[in-house]
Amino acid sequence: MGWATSTATATAAVTLAVVAALGGCSSDGSKDGASPKPKPNPNASTGTGTGPATSTPSGTATDAPGTPSPGQSAGQSPDPGTGTTAPAPQPAPSTSAPAPSASTPTGGETLLAVTRSGGISGKTSTLIIKGDGSFLRLNAKAETVDRDKLSAAALAKLRTALQEADFPRLPRISMPKEPVFDAFTYAFRHGGYEVAAAQTALPRPLEGVLGALPAFEPR
């Protein structure tokens, strides 16, 4: 009995292997703020209506704040201590990568792969079913035997069965205590999960998946 169980477990492991292969201005002021009294000009006219001569404020006007001096271009600031103009600091480029966009599965991606091996004839067959319902039948050498496509109803049935099977919760290998040597062994690969089970110890959720599959052998 121990040898038989080991053989069946090894068969399931081999079957799993088959599926797995397939970002400021300043100014000078006089003292106390009083302006000096202008002296009369002997040559000035004595007519009425003539006011005192206006004086021009001393001092030199500077450039208005914010106006670049000659030789200084916009975006530059004077370098303190040297009197030279240094380039204004520029913002560092962003190094953050763009957020990845969600990808939509295409019809050409594999929805399910199932390998059946053993049985009375000891043959190995594999079904590769795509997201659009098209599928391949492969032989033991992973050679394509034929191609076909599920109907819309059949594909919907298979998707429902796969959802109900809940692959993340299934045991990876399901084998009976007393294996039957002429029974089939199945290896399933779906959604990144691989599970194997003997025909006589098949978890009930996987029975629904098998029931929604096309035939392993072409008719």
C-alpha positions in Angstrom: 0.0 0.0 0.0 2.8 2.5 0.8 4.5 1.8 -2.6 1.2 2.5 -4.4 0.6 5.7 -2.6 4.1 6.9 -3.3 3.6 6.0 -7.0 0.3 8.0 -7.3 1.8 11.0 -5.5 4.8 10.9 -7.9 2.4 10.7 -10.9 0.5 13.8 -9.6 3.8 15.7 -9.2 4.9 14.7 -12.8 1.5 15.8 -14.1 1.9 19.2 -12.4 5.3 19.6 -14.0 3.7 19.0 -17.5 1.2 21.8 -17.0 3.8 24.2 -15.6 6.1 23.6 -18.6 3.2 24.1 -21.1 8.2 60.1 -10.9 15.5 103.6 -2.2 16.4 106.7 -3.4 18.5 108.9 -1.0 19.0 112.9 -0.9 21.3 115.2 1.0 19.3 117.5 3.4 20.6 120.4 5.5 20.9 120.3 9.2 17.7 119.8 11.2 15.9 119.2 8.0 15.8 123.0 7.1 16.6 123.9 3.6 19.2 126.7 3.1 17.7 130.1 2.3 18.5 131.0 -1.3 20.5 134.2 -1.8 19.0 136.9 -4.0 20.3 137.0 -7.5 21.2 140.6 -8.6 20.6 139.8 -12.1 17.1 138.3 -11.5 14.1 140.1 -12.7 12.1 142.1 -9.9 8.8 141.6 -11.6 5.9 140.3 -9.6 4.7 136.7 -9.8 8.2 135.2 -10.0 8.7 132.5 -7.4 11.9 131.2 -6.0 14.0 129.0 -8.2 13.4 125.4 -7.7 16.4 123.2 -6.8 17.0 119.8 -8.1 17.3 117.2 -5.3 20.7 115.8 -4.9 21.5 112.2 -5.0 21.4 109.6 -7.6 18.4 107.5 -8.3 18.9 103.7 -8.2 17.2 101.1 -10.3 13.7 100.2 -9.3 13.5 97.0 -7.3 13.1 93.9 -9.4 14.7 95.5 -12.5 17.7 93.5 -13.6 20.9 95.5 -13.9 22.8 95.7 -17.1 24.4 92.4 -17.9 22.0 90.6 -15.6 19.5 88.4 -17.3 16.1 87.4 -16.0 16.1 84.4 -13.6 19.6 85.3 -12.2 20.4 86.7 -8.8 23.6 88.6 -7.7 26.2 86.4 -6.0 26.8 88.0 -2.5 30.4 89.0 -1.9 31.5 88.8 -5.5 29.2 91.2 -7.2 28.8 88.6 -10.0 25.6 87.2 -11.3 24.9 83.6 -10.4 22.2 81.5 -12.2 19.0 81.1 -10.2 18.6 77.5 -8.8 16.5 75.3 -10.9 14.0 72.7 -9.6 15.3 69.2 -9.5 13.8 66.8 -12.1 11.2 64.5 -10.8 12.4 60.9 -10.3 9.1 59.3 -9.4 7.9 56.7 -11.9 4.4 57.0 -13.3 1.8 54.9 -11.6 1.3 51.7 -13.5 -2.0 51.5 -15.3 -4.3 48.5 -14.8 -4.1 46.0 -17.6 -7.1 44.3 -19.1 -6.8 40.6 -19.9 -6.9 39.8 -23.5 -8.7 37.0 -25.2 -5.4 35.3 -26.1 -4.3 34.7 -22.5 -4.7 31.3 -21.0 -7.8 30.9 -18.9 -7.2 27.3 -17.9 -4.9 24.4 -18.6 -5.8 20.8 -17.6 -3.7 17.7 -18.2 -5.2 14.3 -17.8 -2.9 11.3 -17.5 -3.3 7.6 -16.6 -6.4 5.6 -17.2 -6.5 2.2 -18.7 -4.6 3.3 -21.8 -2.1 5.4 -19.9 -2.4 8.3 -22.3 -1.7 11.9 -21.5 -3.8 14.7 -23.0 -3.9 18.4 -22.3 -6.5 21.1 -22.9 -5.3 24.8 -23.1 -8.3 27.1 -23.0 -8.0 30.8 -23.8 -9.9 33.8 -22.5 -12.0 34.0 -25.7 -13.0 30.4 -25.6 -10.7 29.0 -28.2 -8.7 26.0 -27.1 -6.0 23.5 -28.1 -5.8 19.8 -27.6 -2.2 18.6 -27.0 -0.7 15.1 -26.8 1.9 13.7 -24.4 4.6 15.4 -26.4 2.9 18.8 -26.1 2.1 18.7 -29.8 -1.1 20.3 -31.0 -3.6 17.7 -32.1 -6.4 20.1 -33.0 -8.0 23.4 -32.3 -11.6 24.4 -31.5 -13.7 27.0 -29.7 -16.3 26.9 -27.0 -19.7 28.5 -27.5 -20.5 31.7 -25.6 -22.7 29.6 -23.2 -20.1 26.9 -22.7 -17.4 29.6 -21.9 -19.7 31.3 -19.4 -20.4 27.9 -17.7 -16.6 27.3 -17.4 -15.9 30.7 -16.0 -18.6 30.2 -13.4 -17.2 26.8 -12.4 -13.7 28.3 -12.1 -15.0 31.1 -9.9 -16.9 28.7 -7.6 -13.9 26.3 -7.4 -11.9 29.0 -5.6 -8.4 27.7 -6.5 -6.5 29.6 -3.8 -8.4 27.5 -1.2 -8.0 24.1 -2.9 -5.4 21.6 -1.7 -2.4 21.4 -4.0 -2.5 17.6 -4.2 -5.5 15.3 -3.5 -4.7 11.6 -3.5 -6.7 8.7 -2.1 -5.4 6.4 0.6 -5.7 3.5 -1.7 -5.0 4.6 -5.3 -6.7 3.0 -8.3 -4.0 2.4 -10.9 -6.4 2.6 -14.0 -8.0 5.9 -12.8 -7.1 9.3 -14.2 -5.0 11.9 -12.6 -5.7 15.6 -13.3 -3.5 18.6 -13.1 -5.1 22.1 -13.2 -3.5 25.5 -13.8 -5.6 28.6 -13.4 -5.0 32.2 -12.2 -1.4 31.4 -11.1 -2.4 28.3 -9.1 -1.6 24.7 -9.8 -3.5 21.8 -8.2 -3.5 18.0 -8.9 -6.0 15.4 -7.9 -6.7 11.7 -8.6 -10.0 10.9 -10.2 -11.1 9.0 -7.1 -10.2 11.9 -4.7 -11.3 14.8 -6.8 -12.5 17.8 -4.7 -16.1 18.6 -5.4 -15.4 22.1 -6.7 -13.1 20.6 -9.4 -15.9 18.2 -10.5 -17.8 21.3 -11.7 -14.7 22.4 -13.7 -14.3 19.0 -15.3 -18.0 19.0 -16.2 -17.6 22.3 -18.1 -14.6 21.2 -20.1 -14.7 20.0 -23.7 -13.6 16.4 -24.5 -9.9 15.7 -24.0 -9.8 13.6 -27.2 -11.0 14.9 -30.6 -14.1 13.2 -31.8 
